[in-house]
Amino acid sequence: MSTEIILHMRSGRRHVFHPGDLGGSEGRTDAQTLDTVKRLMHDEFGLLDFRDTEGHHWIVRSAMVEGVLVNNG
């Protein structure tokens, strides 16, 4: 299985992305992929703060996004 990035929006909706959807590559290291994803998420959704907790959940500040969960399948 591949990595999934799940955005929980303040509107109650949920968006699921895979690194390849966002210009990332499954062949990259986890750190490279997460850096790419974080940059693109910042550009797209205004995510300002990525404090990693337990290696899979990001604490974020955004007007649109309530939380981000990363599942490494």
PDB file of N, CA, C, O and CB in Angstrom:
ATOM      1  N   MET A   1       0.841  -1.188   0.000  1.00  0.00           N
ATOM      2  CA  MET A   1       0.000   0.000   0.000  1.00  0.00           C
ATOM      3  C   MET A   1       0.878   1.240   0.000  1.00  0.00           C
ATOM      4  O   MET A   1       2.049   1.188   0.374  1.00  0.00           O
ATOM      5  CB  MET A   1      -0.953   0.005   1.216  1.00  0.00           C
ATOM      6  N   SER A   2       0.307   2.333  -0.416  1.00  0.00           N
ATOM      7  CA  SER A   2       1.080   3.561  -0.502  1.00  0.00           C
ATOM      8  C   SER A   2       0.699   4.522   0.619  1.00  0.00           C
ATOM      9  O   SER A   2      -0.260   4.303   1.360  1.00  0.00           O
ATOM     10  CB  SER A   2       0.876   4.225  -1.862  1.00  0.00           C
ATOM     11  N   THR A   3       1.469   5.573   0.714  1.00  0.00           N
ATOM     12  CA  THR A   3       1.218   6.602   1.712  1.00  0.00           C
ATOM     13  C   THR A   3      -0.018   7.402   1.337  1.00  0.00           C
ATOM     14  O   THR A   3      -0.218   7.738   0.170  1.00  0.00           O
ATOM     15  CB  THR A   3       2.432   7.528   1.857  1.00  0.00           C
ATOM     16  N   GLU A   4      -0.839   7.704   2.320  1.00  0.00           N
ATOM     17  CA  GLU A   4      -2.002   8.570   2.137  1.00  0.00           C
ATOM     18  C   GLU A   4      -1.865   9.774   3.051  1.00  0.00           C
ATOM     19  O   GLU A   4      -1.445   9.648   4.201  1.00  0.00           O
ATOM     20  CB  GLU A   4      -3.326   7.806   2.423  1.00  0.00           C
ATOM     21  N   ILE A   5      -2.220  10.935   2.535  1.00  0.00           N
ATOM     22  CA  ILE A   5      -2.279  12.156   3.335  1.00  0.00           C
ATOM     23  C   ILE A   5      -3.749  12.535   3.411  1.00  0.00           C
ATOM     24  O   ILE A   5      -4.373  12.819   2.389  1.00  0.00           O
ATOM     25  CB  ILE A   5      -1.395  13.328   2.715  1.00  0.00           C
ATOM     26  N   ILE A   6      -4.301  12.542   4.611  1.00  0.00           N
ATOM     27  CA  ILE A   6      -5.728  12.798   4.794  1.00  0.00           C
ATOM     28  C   ILE A   6      -5.897  14.159   5.461  1.00  0.00           C
ATOM     29  O   ILE A   6      -5.424  14.381   6.576  1.00  0.00           O
ATOM     30  CB  ILE A   6      -6.402  11.672   5.645  1.00  0.00           C
ATOM     31  N   LEU A   7      -6.574  15.064   4.764  1.00  0.00           N
ATOM     32  CA  LEU A   7      -6.854  16.393   5.309  1.00  0.00           C
ATOM     33  C   LEU A   7      -8.269  16.410   5.863  1.00  0.00           C
ATOM     34  O   LEU A   7      -9.226  16.087   5.159  1.00  0.00           O
ATOM     35  CB  LEU A   7      -6.671  17.499   4.225  1.00  0.00           C
ATOM     36  N   HIS A   8      -8.393  16.784   7.111  1.00  0.00           N
ATOM     37  CA  HIS A   8      -9.703  16.963   7.728  1.00  0.00           C
ATOM     38  C   HIS A   8     -10.002  18.465   7.698  1.00  0.00           C
ATOM     39  O   HIS A   8      -9.369  19.252   8.401  1.00  0.00           O
ATOM     40  CB  HIS A   8      -9.743  16.383   9.209  1.00  0.00           C
ATOM     41  N   MET A   9     -10.968  18.838   6.879  1.00  0.00           N
ATOM     42  CA  MET A   9     -11.281  20.245   6.671  1.00  0.00           C
ATOM     43  C   MET A   9     -12.224  20.752   7.765  1.00  0.00           C
ATOM     44  O   MET A   9     -13.005  19.985   8.328  1.00  0.00           O
ATOM     45  CB  MET A   9     -11.908  20.457   5.280  1.00  0.00           C
ATOM     46  N   ARG A  10     -12.143  22.035   8.053  1.00  0.00           N
ATOM     47  CA  ARG A  10     -13.034  22.642   9.049  1.00  0.00           C
ATOM     48  C   ARG A  10     -14.498  22.566   8.616  1.00  0.00           C
ATOM     49  O   ARG A  10     -15.397  22.618   9.455  1.00  0.00           O
ATOM     50  CB  ARG A  10     -12.640  24.101   9.292  1.00  0.00           C
ATOM     51  N   SER A  11     -14.736  22.446   7.330  1.00  0.00           N
ATOM     52  CA  SER A  11     -16.099  22.338   6.804  1.00  0.00           C
ATOM     53  C   SER A  11     -16.712  20.966   7.082  1.00  0.00           C
ATOM     54  O   SER A  11     -17.905  20.760   6.860  1.00  0.00           O
ATOM     55  CB  SER A  11     -16.104  22.611   5.303  1.00  0.00           C
ATOM     56  N   GLY A  12     -15.893  20.026   7.569  1.00  0.00           N
ATOM     57  CA  GLY A  12     -16.366  18.675   7.814  1.00  0.00           C
ATOM     58  C   GLY A  12     -16.012  17.707   6.704  1.00  0.00           C
ATOM     59  O   GLY A  12     -16.154  16.495   6.870  1.00  0.00           O
ATOM     60  N   ARG A  13     -15.555  18.221   5.582  1.00  0.00           N
ATOM     61  CA  ARG A  13     -15.154  17.360   4.461  1.00  0.00           C
ATOM     62  C   ARG A  13     -13.780  16.766   4.728  1.00  0.00           C
ATOM     63  O   ARG A  13     -13.044  17.222   5.603  1.00  0.00           O
ATOM     64  CB  ARG A  13     -15.148  18.151   3.129  1.00  0.00           C
ATOM     65  N   ARG A  14     -13.457  15.748   3.959  1.00  0.00           N
ATOM     66  CA  ARG A  14     -12.169  15.086   4.074  1.00  0.00           C
ATOM     67  C   ARG A  14     -11.584  14.931   2.679  1.00  0.00           C
ATOM     68  O   ARG A  14     -12.291  14.544   1.748  1.00  0.00           O
ATOM     69  CB  ARG A  14     -12.303  13.707   4.785  1.00  0.00           C
ATOM     70  N   HIS A  15     -10.303  15.230   2.526  1.00  0.00           N
ATOM     71  CA  HIS A  15      -9.601  15.057   1.253  1.00  0.00           C
ATOM     72  C   HIS A  15      -8.468  14.063   1.469  1.00  0.00           C
ATOM     73  O   HIS A  15      -7.715  14.172   2.436  1.00  0.00           O
ATOM     74  CB  HIS A  15      -9.056  16.425   0.706  1.00  0.00           C
ATOM     75  N   VAL A  16      -8.350  13.094   0.568  1.00  0.00           N
ATOM     76  CA  VAL A  16      -7.286  12.099   0.642  1.00  0.00           C
ATOM     77  C   VAL A  16      -6.390  12.259  -0.582  1.00  0.00           C
ATOM     78  O   VAL A  16      -6.864  12.282  -1.717  1.00  0.00           O
ATOM     79  CB  VAL A  16      -7.868  10.650   0.727  1.00  0.00           C
ATOM     80  N   PHE A  17      -5.092  12.368  -0.331  1.00  0.00           N
ATOM     81  CA  PHE A  17      -4.105  12.507  -1.397  1.00  0.00           C
ATOM     82  C   PHE A  17      -3.051  11.422  -1.249  1.00  0.00           C
ATOM     83  O   PHE A  17      -2.853  10.869  -0.166  1.00  0.00           O
ATOM     84  CB  PHE A  17      -3.453  13.912  -1.373  1.00  0.00           C
ATOM     85  N   HIS A  18      -2.387  11.130  -2.339  1.00  0.00           N
ATOM     86  CA  HIS A  18      -1.203  10.279  -2.338  1.00  0.00           C
ATOM     87  C   HIS A  18      -0.050  11.149  -2.824  1.00  0.00           C
ATOM     88  O   HIS A  18      -0.278  12.071  -3.608  1.00  0.00           O
ATOM     89  CB  HIS A  18      -1.395   8.989  -3.247  1.00  0.00           C
ATOM     90  N   PRO A  19       1.193  10.886  -2.382  1.00  0.00           N
ATOM     91  CA  PRO A  19       2.315  11.733  -2.797  1.00  0.00           C
ATOM     92  C   PRO A  19       2.387  11.938  -4.304  1.00  0.00           C
ATOM     93  O   PRO A  19       2.724  13.035  -4.748  1.00  0.00           O
ATOM     94  CB  PRO A  19       3.608  11.136  -2.317  1.00  0.00           C
ATOM     95  N   GLY A  20       2.085  10.931  -5.098  1.00  0.00           N
ATOM     96  CA  GLY A  20       2.108  11.067  -6.552  1.00  0.00           C
ATOM     97  C   GLY A  20       1.088  12.067  -7.062  1.00  0.00           C
ATOM     98  O   GLY A  20       1.307  12.705  -8.092  1.00  0.00           O
ATOM     99  N   ASP A  21      -0.042  12.213  -6.344  1.00  0.00           N
ATOM    100  CA  ASP A  21      -1.077  13.179  -6.720  1.00  0.00           C
ATOM    101  C   ASP A  21      -0.569  14.608  -6.610  1.00  0.00           C
ATOM    102  O   ASP A  21      -1.052  15.507  -7.298  1.00  0.00           O
ATOM    103  CB  ASP A  21      -2.314  13.000  -5.847  1.00  0.00           C
ATOM    104  N   LEU A  22       0.415  14.805  -5.733  1.00  0.00           N
ATOM    105  CA  LEU A  22       0.883  16.148  -5.406  1.00  0.00           C
ATOM    106  C   LEU A  22       2.260  16.436  -5.976  1.00  0.00           C
ATOM    107  O   LEU A  22       2.924  17.382  -5.553  1.00  0.00           O
ATOM    108  CB  LEU A  22       0.905  16.337  -3.912  1.00  0.00           C
ATOM    109  N   GLY A  23       2.687  15.638  -6.921  1.00  0.00           N
ATOM    110  CA  GLY A  23       4.001  15.857  -7.519  1.00  0.00           C
ATOM    111  C   GLY A  23       5.104  15.141  -6.778  1.00  0.00           C
ATOM    112  O   GLY A  23       6.273  15.259  -7.145  1.00  0.00           O
ATOM    113  N   GLY A  24       4.755  14.397  -5.735  1.00  0.00           N
ATOM    114  CA  GLY A  24       5.741  13.607  -5.020  1.00  0.00           C
ATOM    115  C   GLY A  24       6.010  12.325  -5.786  1.00  0.00           C
ATOM    116  O   GLY A  24       5.379  12.061  -6.809  1.00  0.00           O
ATOM    117  N   SER A  25       6.925  11.547  -5.301  1.00  0.00           N
ATOM    118  CA  SER A  25       7.262  10.299  -5.976  1.00  0.00           C
ATOM    119  C   SER A  25       7.358   9.188  -4.952  1.00  0.00           C
ATOM    120  O   SER A  25       7.956   9.360  -3.890  1.00  0.00           O
ATOM    121  CB  SER A  25       8.583  10.428  -6.766  1.00  0.00           C
ATOM    122  N   GLU A  26       6.776   8.061  -5.269  1.00  0.00           N
ATOM    123  CA  GLU A  26       6.853   6.919  -4.365  1.00  0.00           C
ATOM    124  C   GLU A  26       8.292   6.432  -4.222  1.00  0.00           C
ATOM    125  O   GLU A  26       8.621   5.769  -3.238  1.00  0.00           O
ATOM    126  CB  GLU A  26       5.958   5.781  -4.865  1.00  0.00           C
ATOM    127  N   GLY A  27       9.164   6.753  -5.196  1.00  0.00           N
ATOM    128  CA  GLY A  27      10.542   6.310  -5.150  1.00  0.00           C
ATOM    129  C   GLY A  27      11.439   7.169  -4.269  1.00  0.00           C
ATOM    130  O   GLY A  27      12.587   6.803  -4.016  1.00  0.00           O
ATOM    131  N   ARG A  28      10.943   8.278  -3.810  1.00  0.00           N
ATOM    132  CA  ARG A  28      11.739   9.165  -2.961  1.00  0.00           C
ATOM    133  C   ARG A  28      11.765   8.640  -1.535  1.00  0.00           C
ATOM    134  O   ARG A  28      10.970   7.780  -1.156  1.00  0.00           O
ATOM    135  CB  ARG A  28      11.179  10.601  -2.992  1.00  0.00           C
ATOM    136  N   THR A  29      12.694   9.173  -0.753  1.00  0.00           N
ATOM    137  CA  THR A  29      12.712   8.816   0.661  1.00  0.00           C
ATOM    138  C   THR A  29      11.509   9.455   1.346  1.00  0.00           C
ATOM    139  O   THR A  29      10.916  10.399   0.824  1.00  0.00           O
ATOM    140  CB  THR A  29      14.043   9.266   1.338  1.00  0.00           C
ATOM    141  N   ASP A  30      11.159   8.937   2.507  1.00  0.00           N
ATOM    142  CA  ASP A  30      10.029   9.491   3.252  1.00  0.00           C
ATOM    143  C   ASP A  30      10.227  10.972   3.548  1.00  0.00           C
ATOM    144  O   ASP A  30       9.290  11.761   3.424  1.00  0.00           O
ATOM    145  CB  ASP A  30       9.827   8.724   4.555  1.00  0.00           C
ATOM    146  N   ALA A  31      11.444  11.355   3.940  1.00  0.00           N
ATOM    147  CA  ALA A  31      11.710  12.759   4.274  1.00  0.00           C
ATOM    148  C   ALA A  31      11.530  13.657   3.052  1.00  0.00           C
ATOM    149  O   ALA A  31      10.944  14.733   3.162  1.00  0.00           O
ATOM    150  CB  ALA A  31      13.134  12.917   4.839  1.00  0.00           C
ATOM    151  N   GLN A  32      12.024  13.231   1.893  1.00  0.00           N
ATOM    152  CA  GLN A  32      11.869  14.026   0.668  1.00  0.00           C
ATOM    153  C   GLN A  32      10.404  14.146   0.282  1.00  0.00           C
ATOM    154  O   GLN A  32       9.940  15.224  -0.089  1.00  0.00           O
ATOM    155  CB  GLN A  32      12.666  13.401  -0.488  1.00  0.00           C
ATOM    156  N   THR A  33       9.681  13.046   0.370  1.00  0.00           N
ATOM    157  CA  THR A  33       8.268  13.062   0.019  1.00  0.00           C
ATOM    158  C   THR A  33       7.494  13.975   0.951  1.00  0.00           C
ATOM    159  O   THR A  33       6.682  14.778   0.491  1.00  0.00           O
ATOM    160  CB  THR A  33       7.689  11.651   0.061  1.00  0.00           C
ATOM    161  N   LEU A  34       7.729  13.867   2.252  1.00  0.00           N
ATOM    162  CA  LEU A  34       7.000  14.705   3.207  1.00  0.00           C
ATOM    163  C   LEU A  34       7.342  16.177   3.032  1.00  0.00           C
ATOM    164  O   LEU A  34       6.464  17.029   3.169  1.00  0.00           O
ATOM    165  CB  LEU A  34       7.305  14.269   4.636  1.00  0.00           C
ATOM    166  N   ASP A  35       8.598  16.493   2.733  1.00  0.00           N
ATOM    167  CA  ASP A  35       8.961  17.892   2.476  1.00  0.00           C
ATOM    168  C   ASP A  35       8.195  18.436   1.279  1.00  0.00           C
ATOM    169  O   ASP A  35       7.687  19.556   1.318  1.00  0.00           O
ATOM    170  CB  ASP A  35      10.475  18.024   2.237  1.00  0.00           C
ATOM    171  N   THR A  36       8.112  17.639   0.211  1.00  0.00           N
ATOM    172  CA  THR A  36       7.367  18.056  -0.982  1.00  0.00           C
ATOM    173  C   THR A  36       5.896  18.241  -0.660  1.00  0.00           C
ATOM    174  O   THR A  36       5.293  19.245  -1.038  1.00  0.00           O
ATOM    175  CB  THR A  36       7.533  17.030  -2.111  1.00  0.00           C
ATOM    176  N   VAL A  37       5.320  17.275   0.038  1.00  0.00           N
ATOM    177  CA  VAL A  37       3.903  17.339   0.389  1.00  0.00           C
ATOM    178  C   VAL A  37       3.619  18.551   1.270  1.00  0.00           C
ATOM    179  O   VAL A  37       2.637  19.259   1.047  1.00  0.00           O
ATOM    180  CB  VAL A  37       3.466  16.051   1.103  1.00  0.00           C
ATOM    181  N   LYS A  38       4.462  18.797   2.260  1.00  0.00           N
ATOM    182  CA  LYS A  38       4.255  19.942   3.157  1.00  0.00           C
ATOM    183  C   LYS A  38       4.301  21.255   2.385  1.00  0.00           C
ATOM    184  O   LYS A  38       3.482  22.143   2.624  1.00  0.00           O
ATOM    185  CB  LYS A  38       5.314  19.951   4.272  1.00  0.00           C
ATOM    186  N   ARG A  39       5.253  21.387   1.460  1.00  0.00           N
ATOM    187  CA  ARG A  39       5.357  22.613   0.665  1.00  0.00           C
ATOM    188  C   ARG A  39       4.106  22.804  -0.195  1.00  0.00           C
ATOM    189  O   ARG A  39       3.553  23.902  -0.262  1.00  0.00           O
ATOM    190  CB  ARG A  39       6.618  22.575  -0.225  1.00  0.00           C
ATOM    191  N   LEU A  40       3.670  21.736  -0.847  1.00  0.00           N
ATOM    192  CA  LEU A  40       2.490  21.833  -1.697  1.00  0.00           C
ATOM    193  C   LEU A  40       1.223  22.082  -0.885  1.00  0.00           C
ATOM    194  O   LEU A  40       0.346  22.826  -1.323  1.00  0.00           O
ATOM    195  CB  LEU A  40       2.335  20.567  -2.521  1.00  0.00           C
ATOM    196  N   MET A  41       1.120  21.477   0.278  1.00  0.00           N
ATOM    197  CA  MET A  41      -0.043  21.706   1.144  1.00  0.00           C
ATOM    198  C   MET A  41      -0.070  23.153   1.638  1.00  0.00           C
ATOM    199  O   MET A  41      -1.134  23.758   1.765  1.00  0.00           O
ATOM    200  CB  MET A  41      -0.024  20.734   2.347  1.00  0.00           C
ATOM    201  N   HIS A  42       1.115  23.695   1.912  1.00  0.00           N
ATOM    202  CA  HIS A  42       1.200  25.102   2.314  1.00  0.00           C
ATOM    203  C   HIS A  42       0.707  25.993   1.180  1.00  0.00           C
ATOM    204  O   HIS A  42      -0.082  26.912   1.402  1.00  0.00           O
ATOM    205  CB  HIS A  42       2.653  25.477   2.706  1.00  0.00           C
ATOM    206  N   ASP A  43       1.174  25.718  -0.029  1.00  0.00           N
ATOM    207  CA  ASP A  43       0.780  26.533  -1.182  1.00  0.00           C
ATOM    208  C   ASP A  43      -0.714  26.425  -1.471  1.00  0.00           C
ATOM    209  O   ASP A  43      -1.360  27.423  -1.793  1.00  0.00           O
ATOM    210  CB  ASP A  43       1.574  26.116  -2.416  1.00  0.00           C
ATOM    211  N   GLU A  44      -1.262  25.223  -1.357  1.00  0.00           N
ATOM    212  CA  GLU A  44      -2.658  24.974  -1.729  1.00  0.00           C
ATOM    213  C   GLU A  44      -3.655  25.359  -0.636  1.00  0.00           C
ATOM    214  O   GLU A  44      -4.701  25.944  -0.919  1.00  0.00           O
ATOM    215  CB  GLU A  44      -2.837  23.520  -2.074  1.00  0.00           C
ATOM    216  N   PHE A  45      -3.324  25.025   0.614  1.00  0.00           N
ATOM    217  CA  PHE A  45      -4.298  25.173   1.694  1.00  0.00           C
ATOM    218  C   PHE A  45      -3.869  26.136   2.795  1.00  0.00           C
ATOM    219  O   PHE A  45      -4.604  26.325   3.764  1.00  0.00           O
ATOM    220  CB  PHE A  45      -4.572  23.843   2.296  1.00  0.00           C
ATOM    221  N   GLY A  46      -2.701  26.743   2.664  1.00  0.00           N
ATOM    222  CA  GLY A  46      -2.245  27.686   3.675  1.00  0.00           C
ATOM    223  C   GLY A  46      -1.857  27.033   4.986  1.00  0.00           C
ATOM    224  O   GLY A  46      -1.993  27.650   6.042  1.00  0.00           O
ATOM    225  N   LEU A  47      -1.375  25.790   4.942  1.00  0.00           N
ATOM    226  CA  LEU A  47      -0.929  25.141   6.171  1.00  0.00           C
ATOM    227  C   LEU A  47       0.360  25.814   6.613  1.00  0.00           C
ATOM    228  O   LEU A  47       1.333  25.861   5.861  1.00  0.00           O
ATOM    229  CB  LEU A  47      -0.723  23.601   5.967  1.00  0.00           C
ATOM    230  N   LEU A  48       0.365  26.330   7.822  1.00  0.00           N
ATOM    231  CA  LEU A  48       1.473  27.163   8.258  1.00  0.00           C
ATOM    232  C   LEU A  48       2.437  26.469   9.207  1.00  0.00           C
ATOM    233  O   LEU A  48       3.604  26.852   9.290  1.00  0.00           O
ATOM    234  CB  LEU A  48       0.945  28.380   8.910  1.00  0.00           C
ATOM    235  N   ASP A  49       1.972  25.464   9.915  1.00  0.00           N
ATOM    236  CA  ASP A  49       2.784  24.869  10.974  1.00  0.00           C
ATOM    237  C   ASP A  49       2.645  23.357  10.897  1.00  0.00           C
ATOM    238  O   ASP A  49       1.535  22.830  10.958  1.00  0.00           O
ATOM    239  CB  ASP A  49       2.360  25.397  12.379  1.00  0.00           C
ATOM    240  N   PHE A  50       3.759  22.662  10.764  1.00  0.00           N
ATOM    241  CA  PHE A  50       3.732  21.210  10.688  1.00  0.00           C
ATOM    242  C   PHE A  50       4.521  20.648  11.865  1.00  0.00           C
ATOM    243  O   PHE A  50       5.698  20.321  11.720  1.00  0.00           O
ATOM    244  CB  PHE A  50       4.311  20.705   9.332  1.00  0.00           C
ATOM    245  N   ARG A  51       3.897  20.535  13.006  1.00  0.00           N
ATOM    246  CA  ARG A  51       4.566  19.924  14.150  1.00  0.00           C
ATOM    247  C   ARG A  51       4.197  18.453  14.160  1.00  0.00           C
ATOM    248  O   ARG A  51       3.039  18.092  14.370  1.00  0.00           O
ATOM    249  CB  ARG A  51       4.168  20.622  15.498  1.00  0.00           C
ATOM    250  N   ASP A  52       5.173  17.624  13.935  1.00  0.00           N
ATOM    251  CA  ASP A  52       4.946  16.187  13.820  1.00  0.00           C
ATOM    252  C   ASP A  52       4.776  15.577  15.208  1.00  0.00           C
ATOM    253  O   ASP A  52       5.576  15.844  16.105  1.00  0.00           O
ATOM    254  CB  ASP A  52       6.113  15.505  13.065  1.00  0.00           C
ATOM    255  N   THR A  53       3.752  14.770  15.387  1.00  0.00           N
ATOM    256  CA  THR A  53       3.566  14.050  16.639  1.00  0.00           C
ATOM    257  C   THR A  53       3.478  12.569  16.321  1.00  0.00           C
ATOM    258  O   THR A  53       2.640  12.149  15.523  1.00  0.00           O
ATOM    259  CB  THR A  53       2.295  14.539  17.398  1.00  0.00           C
ATOM    260  N   GLU A  54       4.324  11.794  16.929  1.00  0.00           N
ATOM    261  CA  GLU A  54       4.336  10.342  16.763  1.00  0.00           C
ATOM    262  C   GLU A  54       4.583   9.913  15.321  1.00  0.00           C
ATOM    263  O   GLU A  54       4.278   8.776  14.961  1.00  0.00           O
ATOM    264  CB  GLU A  54       3.032   9.763  17.243  1.00  0.00           C
ATOM    265  N   GLY A  55       5.123  10.790  14.497  1.00  0.00           N
ATOM    266  CA  GLY A  55       5.520  10.423  13.150  1.00  0.00           C
ATOM    267  C   GLY A  55       4.404  10.252  12.140  1.00  0.00           C
ATOM    268  O   GLY A  55       4.663   9.837  11.010  1.00  0.00           O
ATOM    269  N   HIS A  56       3.157  10.562  12.514  1.00  0.00           N
ATOM    270  CA  HIS A  56       2.096  10.346  11.531  1.00  0.00           C
ATOM    271  C   HIS A  56       1.001  11.399  11.565  1.00  0.00           C
ATOM    272  O   HIS A  56       0.155  11.414  10.671  1.00  0.00           O
ATOM    273  CB  HIS A  56       1.486   9.006  11.742  1.00  0.00           C
ATOM    274  N   HIS A  57       0.980  12.260  12.535  1.00  0.00           N
ATOM    275  CA  HIS A  57      -0.088  13.265  12.606  1.00  0.00           C
ATOM    276  C   HIS A  57       0.552  14.640  12.701  1.00  0.00           C
ATOM    277  O   HIS A  57       1.452  14.861  13.511  1.00  0.00           O
ATOM    278  CB  HIS A  57      -1.041  13.006  13.825  1.00  0.00           C
ATOM    279  N   TRP A  58       0.089  15.550  11.880  1.00  0.00           N
ATOM    280  CA  TRP A  58       0.627  16.905  11.898  1.00  0.00           C
ATOM    281  C   TRP A  58      -0.338  17.826  12.610  1.00  0.00           C
ATOM    282  O   TRP A  58      -1.543  17.786  12.364  1.00  0.00           O
ATOM    283  CB  TRP A  58       0.901  17.410  10.472  1.00  0.00           C
ATOM    284  N   ILE A  59       0.189  18.651  13.487  1.00  0.00           N
ATOM    285  CA  ILE A  59      -0.594  19.734  14.071  1.00  0.00           C
ATOM    286  C   ILE A  59      -0.444  20.901  13.105  1.00  0.00           C
ATOM    287  O   ILE A  59       0.675  21.313  12.797  1.00  0.00           O
ATOM    288  CB  ILE A  59      -0.113  20.107  15.553  1.00  0.00           C
ATOM    289  N   VAL A  60      -1.557  21.434  12.629  1.00  0.00           N
ATOM    290  CA  VAL A  60      -1.491  22.469  11.605  1.00  0.00           C
ATOM    291  C   VAL A  60      -2.280  23.693  12.025  1.00  0.00           C
ATOM    292  O   VAL A  60      -3.199  23.614  12.840  1.00  0.00           O
ATOM    293  CB  VAL A  60      -2.010  21.941  10.273  1.00  0.00           C
ATOM    294  N   ARG A  61      -1.906  24.814  11.457  1.00  0.00           N
ATOM    295  CA  ARG A  61      -2.681  26.045  11.598  1.00  0.00           C
ATOM    296  C   ARG A  61      -3.136  26.437  10.214  1.00  0.00           C
ATOM    297  O   ARG A  61      -2.320  26.680   9.325  1.00  0.00           O
ATOM    298  CB  ARG A  61      -1.849  27.195  12.278  1.00  0.00           C
ATOM    299  N   SER A  62      -4.423  26.497  10.036  1.00  0.00           N
ATOM    300  CA  SER A  62      -4.973  26.865   8.742  1.00  0.00           C
ATOM    301  C   SER A  62      -6.419  27.264   8.925  1.00  0.00           C
ATOM    302  O   SER A  62      -7.122  26.716   9.774  1.00  0.00           O
ATOM    303  CB  SER A  62      -4.843  25.710   7.726  1.00  0.00           C
ATOM    304  N   ALA A  63      -6.863  28.221   8.126  1.00  0.00           N
ATOM    305  CA  ALA A  63      -8.266  28.622   8.172  1.00  0.00           C
ATOM    306  C   ALA A  63      -9.164  27.529   7.606  1.00  0.00           C
ATOM    307  O   ALA A  63     -10.334  27.437   7.977  1.00  0.00           O
ATOM    308  CB  ALA A  63      -8.474  29.928   7.401  1.00  0.00           C
ATOM    309  N   MET A  64      -8.628  26.699   6.712  1.00  0.00           N
ATOM    310  CA  MET A  64      -9.444  25.694   6.025  1.00  0.00           C
ATOM    311  C   MET A  64      -9.284  24.283   6.580  1.00  0.00           C
ATOM    312  O   MET A  64     -10.221  23.486   6.520  1.00  0.00           O
ATOM    313  CB  MET A  64      -9.103  25.686   4.570  1.00  0.00           C
ATOM    314  N   VAL A  65      -8.106  23.966   7.120  1.00  0.00           N
ATOM    315  CA  VAL A  65      -7.798  22.588   7.503  1.00  0.00           C
ATOM    316  C   VAL A  65      -7.734  22.461   9.017  1.00  0.00           C
ATOM    317  O   VAL A  65      -7.062  23.240   9.691  1.00  0.00           O
ATOM    318  CB  VAL A  65      -6.472  22.132   6.874  1.00  0.00           C
ATOM    319  N   GLU A  66      -8.441  21.470   9.538  1.00  0.00           N
ATOM    320  CA  GLU A  66      -8.438  21.227  10.980  1.00  0.00           C
ATOM    321  C   GLU A  66      -7.311  20.289  11.394  1.00  0.00           C
ATOM    322  O   GLU A  66      -6.704  20.472  12.450  1.00  0.00           O
ATOM    323  CB  GLU A  66      -9.776  20.648  11.416  1.00  0.00           C
ATOM    324  N   GLY A  67      -7.030  19.290  10.569  1.00  0.00           N
ATOM    325  CA  GLY A  67      -5.982  18.339  10.909  1.00  0.00           C
ATOM    326  C   GLY A  67      -5.512  17.558   9.704  1.00  0.00           C
ATOM    327  O   GLY A  67      -6.193  17.484   8.681  1.00  0.00           O
ATOM    328  N   VAL A  68      -4.323  16.972   9.844  1.00  0.00           N
ATOM    329  CA  VAL A  68      -3.739  16.174   8.775  1.00  0.00           C
ATOM    330  C   VAL A  68      -3.264  14.863   9.383  1.00  0.00           C
ATOM    331  O   VAL A  68      -2.590  14.850  10.413  1.00  0.00           O
ATOM    332  CB  VAL A  68      -2.564  16.932   8.065  1.00  0.00           C
ATOM    333  N   LEU A  69      -3.620  13.773   8.742  1.00  0.00           N
ATOM    334  CA  LEU A  69      -3.164  12.459   9.169  1.00  0.00           C
ATOM    335  C   LEU A  69      -2.396  11.833   8.016  1.00  0.00           C
ATOM    336  O   LEU A  69      -2.848  11.873   6.872  1.00  0.00           O
ATOM    337  CB  LEU A  69      -4.359  11.553   9.613  1.00  0.00           C
ATOM    338  N   VAL A  70      -1.237  11.256   8.313  1.00  0.00           N
ATOM    339  CA  VAL A  70      -0.432  10.591   7.292  1.00  0.00           C
ATOM    340  C   VAL A  70      -0.422   9.098   7.589  1.00  0.00           C
ATOM    341  O   VAL A  70       0.069   8.670   8.634  1.00  0.00           O
ATOM    342  CB  VAL A  70       1.025  11.166   7.249  1.00  0.00           C
ATOM    343  N   ASN A  71      -0.960   8.313   6.676  1.00  0.00           N
ATOM    344  CA  ASN A  71      -0.952   6.852   6.796  1.00  0.00           C
ATOM    345  C   ASN A  71       0.118   6.295   5.881  1.00  0.00           C
ATOM    346  O   ASN A  71       0.032   6.440   4.662  1.00  0.00           O
ATOM    347  CB  ASN A  71      -2.344   6.243   6.451  1.00  0.00           C
ATOM    348  N   ASN A  72       1.121   5.663   6.456  1.00  0.00           N
ATOM    349  CA  ASN A  72       2.150   4.999   5.658  1.00  0.00           C
ATOM    350  C   ASN A  72       1.766   3.539   5.528  1.00  0.00           C
ATOM    351  O   ASN A  72       2.164   2.700   6.336  1.00  0.00           O
ATOM    352  CB  ASN A  72       3.571   5.154   6.300  1.00  0.00           C
ATOM    353  N   GLY A  73       0.961   3.239   4.467  1.00  0.00           N
ATOM    354  CA  GLY A  73       0.405   1.917   4.222  1.00  0.00           C
ATOM    355  C   GLY A  73       1.394   0.851   4.334  1.00  0.00           C
ATOM    356  O   GLY A  73       1.062  -0.321   4.151  1.00  0.00           O
TER     357      GLY A  73
END
